[in-house]
């Protein structure tokens, strides 16, 4: 199923629709999606539903904001990125089981400090590049939220759910170095629907 789902994104219209919905910080209507990628609403609806059938998007029904009461009409369909993960390895590999076993050992034996030191040593280097570029490259999906940088995606999501102190601590250690290099301070800032790390501008005063 993963191959079929990912293959859907070979279609340029579906890829643009998926990218728009995935990057949005709210549920996206068919009208909004159609306008964003400059296609007609029926075509957008067709492709959005195909992405939903494949498990790449989730569909929710509700009345548009501002419409209440008996004359408000039937609920409209909105889309958001699905929580499902898709990975393809040929031949088959099972890195998640190995990672889970190692994480359990680390938590049991108390190697958190050693993990943090190793993570700091393996953090990405900016090498003259923009922090946003490096974060996007690593799959974090950064975005500005006022004076802060937040991350829509956690590349270690499944393990972070099972081992939050260990994995979130490792994640912070990975990102602290490049953040400081770019003049930002990485900190723990967990919240539903995003990565546990965020960045604030370093105050040199």
mmCIF file of the C-alpha atoms, coordinates in Angstrom:
data_MODEL
# 
_entry.id   MODEL 
# 
loop_
_atom_site.group_PDB 
_atom_site.id 
_atom_site.type_symbol 
_atom_site.label_atom_id 
_atom_site.label_alt_id 
_atom_site.label_comp_id 
_atom_site.label_asym_id 
_atom_site.label_entity_id 
_atom_site.label_seq_id 
_atom_site.pdbx_PDB_ins_code 
_atom_site.Cartn_x 
_atom_site.Cartn_y 
_atom_site.Cartn_z 
_atom_site.occupancy 
_atom_site.B_iso_or_equiv 
_atom_site.pdbx_formal_charge 
_atom_site.auth_seq_id 
_atom_site.auth_comp_id 
_atom_site.auth_asym_id 
_atom_site.auth_atom_id 
_atom_site.pdbx_PDB_model_num 
ATOM 1   C CA . UNK A 1 1   ? 0.000   0.000  0.000   1.00 0.00 ? 1   UNK A CA 1 
ATOM 2   C CA . UNK A 1 2   ? 2.879   2.402  0.689   1.00 0.00 ? 2   UNK A CA 1 
ATOM 3   C CA . UNK A 1 3   ? 4.126   2.164  -2.893  1.00 0.00 ? 3   UNK A CA 1 
ATOM 4   C CA . UNK A 1 4   ? 0.651   2.873  -4.300  1.00 0.00 ? 4   UNK A CA 1 
ATOM 5   C CA . UNK A 1 5   ? 0.140   5.803  -1.933  1.00 0.00 ? 5   UNK A CA 1 
ATOM 6   C CA . UNK A 1 6   ? 3.468   7.400  -2.745  1.00 0.00 ? 6   UNK A CA 1 
ATOM 7   C CA . UNK A 1 7   ? 2.931   6.747  -6.448  1.00 0.00 ? 7   UNK A CA 1 
ATOM 8   C CA . UNK A 1 8   ? -0.130  9.006  -6.319  1.00 0.00 ? 8   UNK A CA 1 
ATOM 9   C CA . UNK A 1 9   ? 2.190   11.918 -5.637  1.00 0.00 ? 9   UNK A CA 1 
ATOM 10  C CA . UNK A 1 10  ? 3.847   11.456 -9.032  1.00 0.00 ? 10  UNK A CA 1 
ATOM 11  C CA . UNK A 1 11  ? 0.889   13.354 -10.439 1.00 0.00 ? 11  UNK A CA 1 
ATOM 12  C CA . UNK A 1 12  ? 1.951   17.036 -10.275 1.00 0.00 ? 12  UNK A CA 1 
ATOM 13  C CA . UNK A 1 13  ? -1.530  18.311 -9.335  1.00 0.00 ? 13  UNK A CA 1 
ATOM 14  C CA . UNK A 1 14  ? -1.890  15.806 -6.509  1.00 0.00 ? 14  UNK A CA 1 
ATOM 15  C CA . UNK A 1 15  ? 1.625   16.619 -5.294  1.00 0.00 ? 15  UNK A CA 1 
ATOM 16  C CA . UNK A 1 16  ? 0.831   20.348 -5.193  1.00 0.00 ? 16  UNK A CA 1 
ATOM 17  C CA . UNK A 1 17  ? -2.452  19.721 -3.378  1.00 0.00 ? 17  UNK A CA 1 
ATOM 18  C CA . UNK A 1 18  ? -0.799  17.410 -0.863  1.00 0.00 ? 18  UNK A CA 1 
ATOM 19  C CA . UNK A 1 19  ? 2.047   19.856 -0.234  1.00 0.00 ? 19  UNK A CA 1 
ATOM 20  C CA . UNK A 1 20  ? -0.411  22.700 0.325   1.00 0.00 ? 20  UNK A CA 1 
ATOM 21  C CA . UNK A 1 21  ? -2.627  20.778 2.753   1.00 0.00 ? 21  UNK A CA 1 
ATOM 22  C CA . UNK A 1 22  ? 0.375   19.290 4.588   1.00 0.00 ? 22  UNK A CA 1 
ATOM 23  C CA . UNK A 1 23  ? 1.921   22.717 5.116   1.00 0.00 ? 23  UNK A CA 1 
ATOM 24  C CA . UNK A 1 24  ? -1.310  24.394 6.262   1.00 0.00 ? 24  UNK A CA 1 
ATOM 25  C CA . UNK A 1 25  ? -1.792  25.099 9.965   1.00 0.00 ? 25  UNK A CA 1 
ATOM 26  C CA . UNK A 1 26  ? -5.561  24.568 9.623   1.00 0.00 ? 26  UNK A CA 1 
ATOM 27  C CA . UNK A 1 27  ? -8.017  22.221 7.923   1.00 0.00 ? 27  UNK A CA 1 
ATOM 28  C CA . UNK A 1 28  ? -8.257  23.079 4.225   1.00 0.00 ? 28  UNK A CA 1 
ATOM 29  C CA . UNK A 1 29  ? -11.514 23.290 2.274   1.00 0.00 ? 29  UNK A CA 1 
ATOM 30  C CA . UNK A 1 30  ? -11.927 22.218 -1.335  1.00 0.00 ? 30  UNK A CA 1 
ATOM 31  C CA . UNK A 1 31  ? -12.373 25.831 -2.389  1.00 0.00 ? 31  UNK A CA 1 
ATOM 32  C CA . UNK A 1 32  ? -9.185  26.927 -0.655  1.00 0.00 ? 32  UNK A CA 1 
ATOM 33  C CA . UNK A 1 33  ? -7.165  24.047 -2.091  1.00 0.00 ? 33  UNK A CA 1 
ATOM 34  C CA . UNK A 1 34  ? -8.457  24.679 -5.605  1.00 0.00 ? 34  UNK A CA 1 
ATOM 35  C CA . UNK A 1 35  ? -7.581  28.360 -5.394  1.00 0.00 ? 35  UNK A CA 1 
ATOM 36  C CA . UNK A 1 36  ? -4.135  27.625 -3.974  1.00 0.00 ? 36  UNK A CA 1 
ATOM 37  C CA . UNK A 1 37  ? -3.083  25.413 -6.885  1.00 0.00 ? 37  UNK A CA 1 
ATOM 38  C CA . UNK A 1 38  ? -5.151  27.316 -9.473  1.00 0.00 ? 38  UNK A CA 1 
ATOM 39  C CA . UNK A 1 39  ? -7.475  24.540 -10.630 1.00 0.00 ? 39  UNK A CA 1 
ATOM 40  C CA . UNK A 1 40  ? -11.267 24.107 -10.682 1.00 0.00 ? 40  UNK A CA 1 
ATOM 41  C CA . UNK A 1 41  ? -13.008 22.981 -7.502  1.00 0.00 ? 41  UNK A CA 1 
ATOM 42  C CA . UNK A 1 42  ? -14.366 19.655 -8.939  1.00 0.00 ? 42  UNK A CA 1 
ATOM 43  C CA . UNK A 1 43  ? -10.874 18.638 -10.047 1.00 0.00 ? 43  UNK A CA 1 
ATOM 44  C CA . UNK A 1 44  ? -9.455  19.581 -6.658  1.00 0.00 ? 44  UNK A CA 1 
ATOM 45  C CA . UNK A 1 45  ? -12.176 17.561 -4.910  1.00 0.00 ? 45  UNK A CA 1 
ATOM 46  C CA . UNK A 1 46  ? -11.410 14.520 -7.089  1.00 0.00 ? 46  UNK A CA 1 
ATOM 47  C CA . UNK A 1 47  ? -7.689  14.577 -6.318  1.00 0.00 ? 47  UNK A CA 1 
ATOM 48  C CA . UNK A 1 48  ? -8.169  15.391 -2.624  1.00 0.00 ? 48  UNK A CA 1 
ATOM 49  C CA . UNK A 1 49  ? -10.470 12.408 -2.237  1.00 0.00 ? 49  UNK A CA 1 
ATOM 50  C CA . UNK A 1 50  ? -7.960  10.160 -4.020  1.00 0.00 ? 50  UNK A CA 1 
ATOM 51  C CA . UNK A 1 51  ? -5.281  11.283 -1.561  1.00 0.00 ? 51  UNK A CA 1 
ATOM 52  C CA . UNK A 1 52  ? -7.693  10.608 1.295   1.00 0.00 ? 52  UNK A CA 1 
ATOM 53  C CA . UNK A 1 53  ? -8.514  7.111  0.008   1.00 0.00 ? 53  UNK A CA 1 
ATOM 54  C CA . UNK A 1 54  ? -4.787  6.352  -0.092  1.00 0.00 ? 54  UNK A CA 1 
ATOM 55  C CA . UNK A 1 55  ? -4.356  7.448  3.537   1.00 0.00 ? 55  UNK A CA 1 
ATOM 56  C CA . UNK A 1 56  ? -2.192  10.469 2.745   1.00 0.00 ? 56  UNK A CA 1 
ATOM 57  C CA . UNK A 1 57  ? -4.859  12.939 3.904   1.00 0.00 ? 57  UNK A CA 1 
ATOM 58  C CA . UNK A 1 58  ? -7.650  12.799 6.479   1.00 0.00 ? 58  UNK A CA 1 
ATOM 59  C CA . UNK A 1 59  ? -11.091 14.251 5.698   1.00 0.00 ? 59  UNK A CA 1 
ATOM 60  C CA . UNK A 1 60  ? -13.302 15.900 8.322   1.00 0.00 ? 60  UNK A CA 1 
ATOM 61  C CA . UNK A 1 61  ? -16.811 17.305 7.990   1.00 0.00 ? 61  UNK A CA 1 
ATOM 62  C CA . UNK A 1 62  ? -18.039 20.466 9.657   1.00 0.00 ? 62  UNK A CA 1 
ATOM 63  C CA . UNK A 1 63  ? -19.976 23.626 8.906   1.00 0.00 ? 63  UNK A CA 1 
ATOM 64  C CA . UNK A 1 64  ? -17.837 26.502 7.659   1.00 0.00 ? 64  UNK A CA 1 
ATOM 65  C CA . UNK A 1 65  ? -17.042 29.112 10.301  1.00 0.00 ? 65  UNK A CA 1 
ATOM 66  C CA . UNK A 1 66  ? -19.697 31.764 10.731  1.00 0.00 ? 66  UNK A CA 1 
ATOM 67  C CA . UNK A 1 67  ? -22.559 29.522 9.619   1.00 0.00 ? 67  UNK A CA 1 
ATOM 68  C CA . UNK A 1 68  ? -24.866 28.207 12.328  1.00 0.00 ? 68  UNK A CA 1 
ATOM 69  C CA . UNK A 1 69  ? -28.481 27.325 12.762  1.00 0.00 ? 69  UNK A CA 1 
ATOM 70  C CA . UNK A 1 70  ? -31.013 25.488 10.570  1.00 0.00 ? 70  UNK A CA 1 
ATOM 71  C CA . UNK A 1 71  ? -30.200 27.487 7.432   1.00 0.00 ? 71  UNK A CA 1 
ATOM 72  C CA . UNK A 1 72  ? -26.465 27.010 7.595   1.00 0.00 ? 72  UNK A CA 1 
ATOM 73  C CA . UNK A 1 73  ? -26.458 24.105 5.136   1.00 0.00 ? 73  UNK A CA 1 
ATOM 74  C CA . UNK A 1 74  ? -24.853 20.709 5.345   1.00 0.00 ? 74  UNK A CA 1 
ATOM 75  C CA . UNK A 1 75  ? -21.331 20.266 6.712   1.00 0.00 ? 75  UNK A CA 1 
ATOM 76  C CA . UNK A 1 76  ? -18.494 20.906 4.256   1.00 0.00 ? 76  UNK A CA 1 
ATOM 77  C CA . UNK A 1 77  ? -15.518 18.631 3.710   1.00 0.00 ? 77  UNK A CA 1 
ATOM 78  C CA . UNK A 1 78  ? -12.099 19.722 4.939   1.00 0.00 ? 78  UNK A CA 1 
ATOM 79  C CA . UNK A 1 79  ? -8.710  18.049 4.643   1.00 0.00 ? 79  UNK A CA 1 
ATOM 80  C CA . UNK A 1 80  ? -5.609  17.736 6.792   1.00 0.00 ? 80  UNK A CA 1 
ATOM 81  C CA . UNK A 1 81  ? -2.432  15.707 6.557   1.00 0.00 ? 81  UNK A CA 1 
ATOM 82  C CA . UNK A 1 82  ? -2.894  12.184 7.877   1.00 0.00 ? 82  UNK A CA 1 
ATOM 83  C CA . UNK A 1 83  ? -0.920  10.870 10.836  1.00 0.00 ? 83  UNK A CA 1 
ATOM 84  C CA . UNK A 1 84  ? -0.014  7.726  8.904   1.00 0.00 ? 84  UNK A CA 1 
ATOM 85  C CA . UNK A 1 85  ? 3.619   7.276  7.908   1.00 0.00 ? 85  UNK A CA 1 
ATOM 86  C CA . UNK A 1 86  ? 4.760   5.857  4.579   1.00 0.00 ? 86  UNK A CA 1 
ATOM 87  C CA . UNK A 1 87  ? 8.222   4.417  4.028   1.00 0.00 ? 87  UNK A CA 1 
ATOM 88  C CA . UNK A 1 88  ? 9.501   2.316  1.162   1.00 0.00 ? 88  UNK A CA 1 
ATOM 89  C CA . UNK A 1 89  ? 12.688  0.262  1.358   1.00 0.00 ? 89  UNK A CA 1 
ATOM 90  C CA . UNK A 1 90  ? 13.687  -2.246 -1.280  1.00 0.00 ? 90  UNK A CA 1 
ATOM 91  C CA . UNK A 1 91  ? 14.492  -4.880 -0.208  1.00 0.00 ? 91  UNK A CA 1 
ATOM 92  C CA . UNK A 1 92  ? 12.457  -4.691 3.001   1.00 0.00 ? 92  UNK A CA 1 
ATOM 93  C CA . UNK A 1 93  ? 14.207  -3.283 6.078   1.00 0.00 ? 93  UNK A CA 1 
ATOM 94  C CA . UNK A 1 94  ? 12.978  -2.934 9.667   1.00 0.00 ? 94  UNK A CA 1 
ATOM 95  C CA . UNK A 1 95  ? 14.916  -0.094 11.267  1.00 0.00 ? 95  UNK A CA 1 
ATOM 96  C CA . UNK A 1 96  ? 12.044  0.834  13.605  1.00 0.00 ? 96  UNK A CA 1 
ATOM 97  C CA . UNK A 1 97  ? 12.312  -2.386 15.596  1.00 0.00 ? 97  UNK A CA 1 
ATOM 98  C CA . UNK A 1 98  ? 16.052  -1.898 16.039  1.00 0.00 ? 98  UNK A CA 1 
ATOM 99  C CA . UNK A 1 99  ? 15.527  1.725  17.109  1.00 0.00 ? 99  UNK A CA 1 
ATOM 100 C CA . UNK A 1 100 ? 12.817  0.700  19.583  1.00 0.00 ? 100 UNK A CA 1 
ATOM 101 C CA . UNK A 1 101 ? 14.986  -1.989 21.172  1.00 0.00 ? 101 UNK A CA 1 
ATOM 102 C CA . UNK A 1 102 ? 17.940  0.375  21.489  1.00 0.00 ? 102 UNK A CA 1 
ATOM 103 C CA . UNK A 1 103 ? 15.742  3.117  22.958  1.00 0.00 ? 103 UNK A CA 1 
ATOM 104 C CA . UNK A 1 104 ? 14.393  0.692  25.573  1.00 0.00 ? 104 UNK A CA 1 
ATOM 105 C CA . UNK A 1 105 ? 17.941  -0.301 26.553  1.00 0.00 ? 105 UNK A CA 1 
ATOM 106 C CA . UNK A 1 106 ? 19.049  3.326  26.798  1.00 0.00 ? 106 UNK A CA 1 
ATOM 107 C CA . UNK A 1 107 ? 16.087  4.263  29.003  1.00 0.00 ? 107 UNK A CA 1 
ATOM 108 C CA . UNK A 1 108 ? 16.589  1.212  31.200  1.00 0.00 ? 108 UNK A CA 1 
ATOM 109 C CA . UNK A 1 109 ? 20.339  1.698  31.634  1.00 0.00 ? 109 UNK A CA 1 
ATOM 110 C CA . UNK A 1 110 ? 20.260  5.475  31.959  1.00 0.00 ? 110 UNK A CA 1 
ATOM 111 C CA . UNK A 1 111 ? 22.444  6.504  29.011  1.00 0.00 ? 111 UNK A CA 1 
ATOM 112 C CA . UNK A 1 112 ? 20.586  9.754  28.307  1.00 0.00 ? 112 UNK A CA 1 
ATOM 113 C CA . UNK A 1 113 ? 23.628  11.980 28.868  1.00 0.00 ? 113 UNK A CA 1 
ATOM 114 C CA . UNK A 1 114 ? 25.752  9.902  26.519  1.00 0.00 ? 114 UNK A CA 1 
ATOM 115 C CA . UNK A 1 115 ? 23.007  10.021 23.887  1.00 0.00 ? 115 UNK A CA 1 
ATOM 116 C CA . UNK A 1 116 ? 22.778  13.809 24.187  1.00 0.00 ? 116 UNK A CA 1 
ATOM 117 C CA . UNK A 1 117 ? 26.555  14.186 23.732  1.00 0.00 ? 117 UNK A CA 1 
ATOM 118 C CA . UNK A 1 118 ? 26.544  11.894 20.699  1.00 0.00 ? 118 UNK A CA 1 
ATOM 119 C CA . UNK A 1 119 ? 23.563  13.726 19.225  1.00 0.00 ? 119 UNK A CA 1 
ATOM 120 C CA . UNK A 1 120 ? 25.278  17.086 19.649  1.00 0.00 ? 120 UNK A CA 1 
ATOM 121 C CA . UNK A 1 121 ? 28.300  15.736 17.778  1.00 0.00 ? 121 UNK A CA 1 
ATOM 122 C CA . UNK A 1 122 ? 26.086  14.543 14.917  1.00 0.00 ? 122 UNK A CA 1 
ATOM 123 C CA . UNK A 1 123 ? 23.909  17.655 14.635  1.00 0.00 ? 123 UNK A CA 1 
ATOM 124 C CA . UNK A 1 124 ? 23.617  19.176 11.162  1.00 0.00 ? 124 UNK A CA 1 
ATOM 125 C CA . UNK A 1 125 ? 26.081  21.883 10.189  1.00 0.00 ? 125 UNK A CA 1 
ATOM 126 C CA . UNK A 1 126 ? 24.852  25.054 8.544   1.00 0.00 ? 126 UNK A CA 1 
ATOM 127 C CA . UNK A 1 127 ? 28.015  25.388 6.462   1.00 0.00 ? 127 UNK A CA 1 
ATOM 128 C CA . UNK A 1 128 ? 26.969  28.888 5.445   1.00 0.00 ? 128 UNK A CA 1 
ATOM 129 C CA . UNK A 1 129 ? 23.384  27.884 4.710   1.00 0.00 ? 129 UNK A CA 1 
ATOM 130 C CA . UNK A 1 130 ? 20.153  29.242 6.150   1.00 0.00 ? 130 UNK A CA 1 
ATOM 131 C CA . UNK A 1 131 ? 18.757  27.507 9.255   1.00 0.00 ? 131 UNK A CA 1 
ATOM 132 C CA . UNK A 1 132 ? 15.378  27.099 7.547   1.00 0.00 ? 132 UNK A CA 1 
ATOM 133 C CA . UNK A 1 133 ? 17.022  25.308 4.618   1.00 0.00 ? 133 UNK A CA 1 
ATOM 134 C CA . UNK A 1 134 ? 18.811  22.843 6.889   1.00 0.00 ? 134 UNK A CA 1 
ATOM 135 C CA . UNK A 1 135 ? 15.672  22.160 8.927   1.00 0.00 ? 135 UNK A CA 1 
ATOM 136 C CA . UNK A 1 136 ? 13.613  21.560 5.776   1.00 0.00 ? 136 UNK A CA 1 
ATOM 137 C CA . UNK A 1 137 ? 16.297  19.227 4.471   1.00 0.00 ? 137 UNK A CA 1 
ATOM 138 C CA . UNK A 1 138 ? 16.010  17.177 7.667   1.00 0.00 ? 138 UNK A CA 1 
ATOM 139 C CA . UNK A 1 139 ? 12.212  16.985 7.376   1.00 0.00 ? 139 UNK A CA 1 
ATOM 140 C CA . UNK A 1 140 ? 11.256  19.303 10.251  1.00 0.00 ? 140 UNK A CA 1 
ATOM 141 C CA . UNK A 1 141 ? 9.001   21.589 8.162   1.00 0.00 ? 141 UNK A CA 1 
ATOM 142 C CA . UNK A 1 142 ? 9.916   24.849 9.926   1.00 0.00 ? 142 UNK A CA 1 
ATOM 143 C CA . UNK A 1 143 ? 7.661   27.902 9.960   1.00 0.00 ? 143 UNK A CA 1 
ATOM 144 C CA . UNK A 1 144 ? 7.703   31.314 11.586  1.00 0.00 ? 144 UNK A CA 1 
ATOM 145 C CA . UNK A 1 145 ? 5.217   31.892 14.408  1.00 0.00 ? 145 UNK A CA 1 
ATOM 146 C CA . UNK A 1 146 ? 5.649   35.485 15.511  1.00 0.00 ? 146 UNK A CA 1 
ATOM 147 C CA . UNK A 1 147 ? 9.201   35.766 16.837  1.00 0.00 ? 147 UNK A CA 1 
ATOM 148 C CA . UNK A 1 148 ? 9.670   31.999 17.088  1.00 0.00 ? 148 UNK A CA 1 
ATOM 149 C CA . UNK A 1 149 ? 10.540  29.208 14.673  1.00 0.00 ? 149 UNK A CA 1 
ATOM 150 C CA . UNK A 1 150 ? 8.388   26.140 15.161  1.00 0.00 ? 150 UNK A CA 1 
ATOM 151 C CA . UNK A 1 151 ? 8.511   22.739 13.477  1.00 0.00 ? 151 UNK A CA 1 
ATOM 152 C CA . UNK A 1 152 ? 5.403   21.101 12.043  1.00 0.00 ? 152 UNK A CA 1 
ATOM 153 C CA . UNK A 1 153 ? 6.976   17.671 11.712  1.00 0.00 ? 153 UNK A CA 1 
ATOM 154 C CA . UNK A 1 154 ? 9.087   15.499 13.996  1.00 0.00 ? 154 UNK A CA 1 
ATOM 155 C CA . UNK A 1 155 ? 11.256  13.114 11.931  1.00 0.00 ? 155 UNK A CA 1 
ATOM 156 C CA . UNK A 1 156 ? 11.367  10.813 14.980  1.00 0.00 ? 156 UNK A CA 1 
ATOM 157 C CA . UNK A 1 157 ? 7.633   10.973 15.732  1.00 0.00 ? 157 UNK A CA 1 
ATOM 158 C CA . UNK A 1 158 ? 6.875   7.309  16.454  1.00 0.00 ? 158 UNK A CA 1 
ATOM 159 C CA . UNK A 1 159 ? 9.815   6.892  18.795  1.00 0.00 ? 159 UNK A CA 1 
ATOM 160 C CA . UNK A 1 160 ? 9.110   10.268 20.412  1.00 0.00 ? 160 UNK A CA 1 
ATOM 161 C CA . UNK A 1 161 ? 5.603   9.062  21.277  1.00 0.00 ? 161 UNK A CA 1 
ATOM 162 C CA . UNK A 1 162 ? 6.976   5.938  22.985  1.00 0.00 ? 162 UNK A CA 1 
ATOM 163 C CA . UNK A 1 163 ? 10.118  7.462  24.532  1.00 0.00 ? 163 UNK A CA 1 
ATOM 164 C CA . UNK A 1 164 ? 9.472   11.207 24.862  1.00 0.00 ? 164 UNK A CA 1 
ATOM 165 C CA . UNK A 1 165 ? 12.205  12.241 27.356  1.00 0.00 ? 165 UNK A CA 1 
ATOM 166 C CA . UNK A 1 166 ? 14.886  10.270 25.536  1.00 0.00 ? 166 UNK A CA 1 
ATOM 167 C CA . UNK A 1 167 ? 13.998  11.158 21.945  1.00 0.00 ? 167 UNK A CA 1 
ATOM 168 C CA . UNK A 1 168 ? 13.015  14.770 22.598  1.00 0.00 ? 168 UNK A CA 1 
ATOM 169 C CA . UNK A 1 169 ? 16.220  15.293 24.565  1.00 0.00 ? 169 UNK A CA 1 
ATOM 170 C CA . UNK A 1 170 ? 18.218  13.816 21.691  1.00 0.00 ? 170 UNK A CA 1 
ATOM 171 C CA . UNK A 1 171 ? 16.348  16.012 19.232  1.00 0.00 ? 171 UNK A CA 1 
ATOM 172 C CA . UNK A 1 172 ? 17.127  19.137 21.261  1.00 0.00 ? 172 UNK A CA 1 
ATOM 173 C CA . UNK A 1 173 ? 20.814  18.191 21.404  1.00 0.00 ? 173 UNK A CA 1 
ATOM 174 C CA . UNK A 1 174 ? 20.843  17.653 17.626  1.00 0.00 ? 174 UNK A CA 1 
ATOM 175 C CA . UNK A 1 175 ? 19.394  21.092 16.906  1.00 0.00 ? 175 UNK A CA 1 
ATOM 176 C CA . UNK A 1 176 ? 21.006  23.253 19.595  1.00 0.00 ? 176 UNK A CA 1 
ATOM 177 C CA . UNK A 1 177 ? 24.305  23.586 17.708  1.00 0.00 ? 177 UNK A CA 1 
ATOM 178 C CA . UNK A 1 178 ? 23.010  24.734 14.314  1.00 0.00 ? 178 UNK A CA 1 
ATOM 179 C CA . UNK A 1 179 ? 20.480  26.995 16.037  1.00 0.00 ? 179 UNK A CA 1 
ATOM 180 C CA . UNK A 1 180 ? 23.226  28.751 18.018  1.00 0.00 ? 180 UNK A CA 1 
ATOM 181 C CA . UNK A 1 181 ? 25.318  29.058 14.856  1.00 0.00 ? 181 UNK A CA 1 
ATOM 182 C CA . UNK A 1 182 ? 22.431  30.926 13.213  1.00 0.00 ? 182 UNK A CA 1 
ATOM 183 C CA . UNK A 1 183 ? 21.779  33.160 16.240  1.00 0.00 ? 183 UNK A CA 1 
ATOM 184 C CA . UNK A 1 184 ? 18.799  31.245 17.621  1.00 0.00 ? 184 UNK A CA 1 
ATOM 185 C CA . UNK A 1 185 ? 18.256  29.362 20.867  1.00 0.00 ? 185 UNK A CA 1 
ATOM 186 C CA . UNK A 1 186 ? 16.712  25.889 20.700  1.00 0.00 ? 186 UNK A CA 1 
ATOM 187 C CA . UNK A 1 187 ? 14.428  24.953 23.581  1.00 0.00 ? 187 UNK A CA 1 
ATOM 188 C CA . UNK A 1 188 ? 11.909  22.331 24.595  1.00 0.00 ? 188 UNK A CA 1 
ATOM 189 C CA . UNK A 1 189 ? 8.436   23.560 23.677  1.00 0.00 ? 189 UNK A CA 1 
ATOM 190 C CA . UNK A 1 190 ? 6.146   20.538 23.254  1.00 0.00 ? 190 UNK A CA 1 
ATOM 191 C CA . UNK A 1 191 ? 2.612   20.998 21.949  1.00 0.00 ? 191 UNK A CA 1 
ATOM 192 C CA . UNK A 1 192 ? 0.122   18.796 20.079  1.00 0.00 ? 192 UNK A CA 1 
ATOM 193 C CA . UNK A 1 193 ? 0.651   18.594 16.335  1.00 0.00 ? 193 UNK A CA 1 
ATOM 194 C CA . UNK A 1 194 ? 4.251   19.767 16.165  1.00 0.00 ? 194 UNK A CA 1 
ATOM 195 C CA . UNK A 1 195 ? 7.828   18.905 17.091  1.00 0.00 ? 195 UNK A CA 1 
ATOM 196 C CA . UNK A 1 196 ? 8.879   19.310 20.729  1.00 0.00 ? 196 UNK A CA 1 
ATOM 197 C CA . UNK A 1 197 ? 11.646  21.808 19.869  1.00 0.00 ? 197 UNK A CA 1 
ATOM 198 C CA . UNK A 1 198 ? 11.206  25.458 18.935  1.00 0.00 ? 198 UNK A CA 1 
ATOM 199 C CA . UNK A 1 199 ? 13.640  28.354 18.475  1.00 0.00 ? 199 UNK A CA 1 
ATOM 200 C CA . UNK A 1 200 ? 13.739  31.887 19.829  1.00 0.00 ? 200 UNK A CA 1 
ATOM 201 C CA . UNK A 1 201 ? 16.128  34.632 18.747  1.00 0.00 ? 201 UNK A CA 1 
ATOM 202 C CA . UNK A 1 202 ? 19.207  34.686 20.967  1.00 0.00 ? 202 UNK A CA 1 
ATOM 203 C CA . UNK A 1 203 ? 19.386  37.822 23.093  1.00 0.00 ? 203 UNK A CA 1 
ATOM 204 C CA . UNK A 1 204 ? 22.962  39.075 23.146  1.00 0.00 ? 204 UNK A CA 1 
ATOM 205 C CA . UNK A 1 205 ? 22.108  42.001 25.393  1.00 0.00 ? 205 UNK A CA 1 
# 
